[in-house]
């Protein structure tokens, strides 16, 4: 979701120039002057301002096409820190990243999210404080914080709205809880959205602008990227693929109040119950995945059937959105060969020939890094926007 500016007017600010340097669209004074129409003295003034703020540095000289070679300008990602909290029902991760979203330190944990923010948020804040200290940095270096939550999140309000999944979190605004410790902008989104963003900005699936990321674990959800932008919907409820009803579900009740939702029929809890009925008592979804990878016939059958159910829901998404790539993540995707076999069977059968002509279905590129990378990217796109940078420089 990095914005690549085209030619700017002569009113281009220092914030716009930083964005050009960050994206690599212009990395020398002469390139910036050509792209913006600014005079050389105006470019020099803005570059000096950015250098003095520590946001950019002057690096090596580029190859010369004649005359003195230009000096390259580089974004100084170490100028500040971004806090990332990828929270999940089974396990969570807290991380500190640089301004490029590179993970500097990461700590896994299992705070009991069902107990609500009063239990989880103190763990997150304390972990961030310890991580910052371990890096020899100060809380003053923090520019923003991003949090991913399982369940529906009203993005612009920064609060969870999904009562059945996160009852004690519903309606709680997290920003005030974080800013008591770190006085920075705080952004909150659905965990699958931030994972989709992390996968998208990683570039590991090519420079695709249209992608569907699916987390298949205890719950099932999707993050949608169209035209290079994350689609959240009017209130942040886009991508709730787990609550699309599937055919012949057998009347299985879902936590949302409906029956035969994809998550209720093919999610982790359901698979563990079905495994137990077949004599496979496993301690959790990871153990079932391990059995599937070891070719246990019951586990393979369950995972492949879950893939077919997922394919039913994804077929509609493919026909509607025409993505270039579907990325499978979450615990169940670690049994990728069996899961994707079921998905492919249905998607390529039910979708139009044109929508699947170039469609790729691939495993996650980042796995556990997707959440924290996405949280960091969500924040940096906000705090390093031209408007935010100009405000920082003016302050």
N, C-alpha and C positions, 0 to 999 in steps of 0.2 A: 504494500500500500504506500510505497514511496512515490511522492508526486514529482514528476519530471517537468520543470517549467520550460516553456518555449521562450520566444523572444519577449522580454519585458520592456516596459516603457522606461523613460529616463527618471521616473519616480521610484525606481527599484530601491528598496531599503537595504540596510545591512542584513536584516532577517532574510530577505529574498536571496541575497548573495550567499549567505551561509547555506541556504537550501540548495543552491546550485553547486556549491562545493561538496556538500554532503552526498548529493546524488551523482556527482561526477560529471554533470552536464557542462561545467566550466571549472577549470582548475588552475587557471593563470589569470593575471590581470588583463592581458590582451583579450582572452576568450570572454571574460566577464564584460569588458567594454563593448565587444562586438554583439554579445547577446542582449545587453541591456540598453545600449545607446548612450550610456553614461560617458562623460568625459574622463580622461585619464586621472585628473586631479580628484574628481568625485569618486572614482573607483578606489584610488589610493586612500582617501579619507575613510571610506567604509571598511576597507581591508585593515587599516590601522586600528580602527575601533574594535574589530573582531579579534585581532591579534592581542591587543591590550586586555581584552576580556578573557583571553585564554581559550576561546572557542575554536580558533584555527591556529595553525603553525605554518611556517614556510619550510618546505621540504627540499627534496633534491631538484636539480634542474632537468627539464625535459629535453628531449632531442631537439636540436636546432635545425630549422629549415633555411638557415642563413642568418648571419648576425649572432648577437648574443642570445644564448638559449634562455627561455623563460623559466622562472622559478615556480615550482608547483606549490599550490596552496592545499593544505590538508586539514580536514576536520579533526579536532582534538577530542576524541571520545573519552579520554581520561579526565576531562575537565570537571565531570560530575558523575553522580551515581543515580541509578534508578532501582527502586525496590519492586520485587515481583513476588506475588503470593498465589500459587496455583493450588487451590484448595479442593479436596475431593473427599467423598464419603469414606473411602477405604484408606487413602493416604494422601498426604499433602506435601508441597515443597515450598520452601522460602528461599529466595535468592536475591543477591545484589548483582546488578549488571552495570556496565559502563553505558555511555550515551549512544553507543552503537548497538546496544542490546546484547553485547557479549557477556556471558555469564562469568562473573569473577569468583563467586562462592555460592554454593548451593547446599541446603540442609533439608533432608527428608524428615517427615514426622507423621504422626497419626493422631492429631488432636481429635477429640470426639465431637464431630460437627453437629451431631444430634442434640448436644447440650446447648447449642446456640453460640452466638458471638461472644458471650461472656467467658466462654472457655477457650475458643479458638483464637480470637483476636489477641488476647494477651500472649499466647504462644507465638503468634506471628510477629508481634511487635518486639518481644524479647529476643526472638531469633534474629530479626533484622539488626537490632542493636548490637548483638554479639558478633554478627557477621561484619558490620561496619568497623567495629573495634579491631577485629582480626585482620582487616585490610590496612589498619593504621590510618583510617580516614575518620572524618567527623560527620555527625548528623547534618551539619551545615552544608556538606557536599551533596546532599540528596536533593534532586530536582523534582521527583515525583514518585508516586507509588501506583502499581496496578494490581488488581486482585481478580482472579477468576473463581466463580462460584458454580457448583453443580445446581441445576435447576434454572428456571426462567428468571432473568434479571431485567428490570426496567432500566435500560442503560442510562438514559439522561437523568434519571433520579438517583442512580447508584444504589439500588436496593433490590433484594430478592423479592419475587412475587409468587413463587411456587410453593404454596403452603404444604401440599402433600409431601414434597421432597425435603423441604427445609422449614418445617413449621415454626421453629423459634427464630428463624432468620427473616421470615416474611415481614416486609415493611420496615426493616431496620436499615437506616442509612449508615453506611460504613465509614464514609469520609470523616465525620466528626470524631469517630473512635480512633482513627489513625492520626488525624491532625493534632490530637492531644499530645502525641509523642513527636510526630514529624509534621511540621507546618508547611506542607507541600500539596500540590494538586493530587487528588486521589481519584482513580478511575476504576470502575467495577463493571464486569461483564460476565456473561455465561462462560463456563469453563470450555465448552466446545468452540465457542467463537474465538477465544484467545488461542486455542490450539490451532484452529484453522488459520488464524493470522500468522502464528509462528511458522507453520508449514509453508505458507504462501511467501513470506518475506525471506525464508531460507534459500529459496532458489533451487532447492534440491530436486524439484520436479520440473525443471525448466522454467522459462519465463512465462508461465501460464497466467492468463488474466481471468480465467473462468475455472473454478474448482469447487468441488464438494468434499468437505472433510467430514468423516463419520467416526464418532467415538462409539465403540461397541464394547460395553463393559457391564457393570451392574445395571446401569441405565444405557439408553441409546439416544444420541442426539447428533445433529449435523450443523456444521458451520458452512455458510454459503459465500463464496467470493465470485462476484460478477463484474466484469470490466475492471478488474484490479481492486475493487472495493468490497469490503465486508458488508453483507446485507443483514441488517438487524431487524428490519420491519418497523412499523409505526411505534410499537411499544417495547421492542426487543424480543418478541416472541417468535421471530423467524427461525426456521431450522428445527422445530420440534418434531422431527421425523419419528421419534419414538412413540408418539401418540397418534400416528396414522393407523387406523384399523386395518388388519389383514384378513384375508378370507379364511374360512374354516378354522378359526382360532379356538373353537370349543367353548366359548363363553367365559374365557379367563378374565377375571376382574382386574382392572388396572388401578394404580394409586390415584390417577386423575379422576376417577369416578366412572369412566367408560369401560367397555369390555373389548377384549381382543385387540388391544393396542399392540403395536410391534414390540415395544419394550416388555409388556406383560407376557407375550407369547415367546419371545426370543431373547430377552435380556438375561443377565447373569443369574438372577435369583431363580427364574423359571428353569434354566438349564441345570442348576444344581439340584432342584427338586426332581427333575426328570432323571438325572443321573442316579440319584438315590433310589428311585423306583426301579432302576435297572441294576441295582446292586453295586453301584459305584459311589461309596460314601467318601466324599472328598471335603477337605477343610475349607475350600474356597475356589474361586474362579481360576486362579493361577494354577492350582493343582489339576483342574479339569483340562486346562490348556496344555499342561505338561503331558497328560495322558494322551491327548489328541496328537501331539507332536511325536509321541512314541507309538502311534498307530493303534491305540486301544480302540476296538471297533465301536463300543458304545459312545465314547467321547467323540470319535470322528463323525459318527452319524448325527449326534446332537449339534456339533459345530457346523456341519454342512447344511443341516436343516435350518439352522439359524441364519446361515448365509442366504438360503433361498428366500426366507421371510424378509430379510433385509433387502434382497433384490427386488421384491414386490414394491416396497416403498421407494426404493431408489429409481425404479423404472419411471415412476411419475415425475421425479425430480429431473431425470435425464431428458425426458420429453419436454418438460417445461422450461428448463434452464440451459440445456445443451452445453454441459461442462466439457472441458477438454480432459480433465482428470478427476477421478474419484480416489481419495486417499483414505485408507482404512487404518484407524488407530484405536487405542484402548486395549484392555487386557485380552479380549477375545481375538484381536487381530494378530496376536503373537502366534496363533495357530493359523497363519495366513493362508497357506496352501489349501487347507480344507474350507476355510471361511470364504475365500475368494472363488473357489469352485462353485459354491452355491450361489453366490452373488452373480457371477458371470452367466450361469445357466439361465437365470430369469431375466436379467437386464437385457442381454443380447437377443432374447426371445421376444420380449414385450415392447422394446423400444423401436422407433423408426430407424431405418437404415442410415439416414443422413445423420441423426443425432449420435449414432454409435460408430460412424465411419472412422473417426480419429480418437475415439474414447479410450483412455487408459485407466485401468483399475490397479492401484499400486499400494504397497504398505507405507506406513508413516516413515518419513525420513529422519525425524527427530526423536520419536518415542517420548520419553519422559521430559526431554528438553522443550517440547512443543509448547507446553503451558507457560513456562517461565519466559521463554523467548517471545511468545505472543503478548504476555502481560507487559513486558518491557517495550515492545514495539508500539503497543497501544498508547503508552505514556509518552514515548519520545516523539511520536507524531503530533502529540498535543503540545508538549513543552518546548519543542524545537520548531514549531510552526513560525513563519515569519512574524506574525503578530506577537507571539509570546517572546520571541528573541528580541524584538524591538522594545518590548516592555521591560525585559531584563536589562538591556543596555541603557535604557533611559533611567532605570532605578539606581 
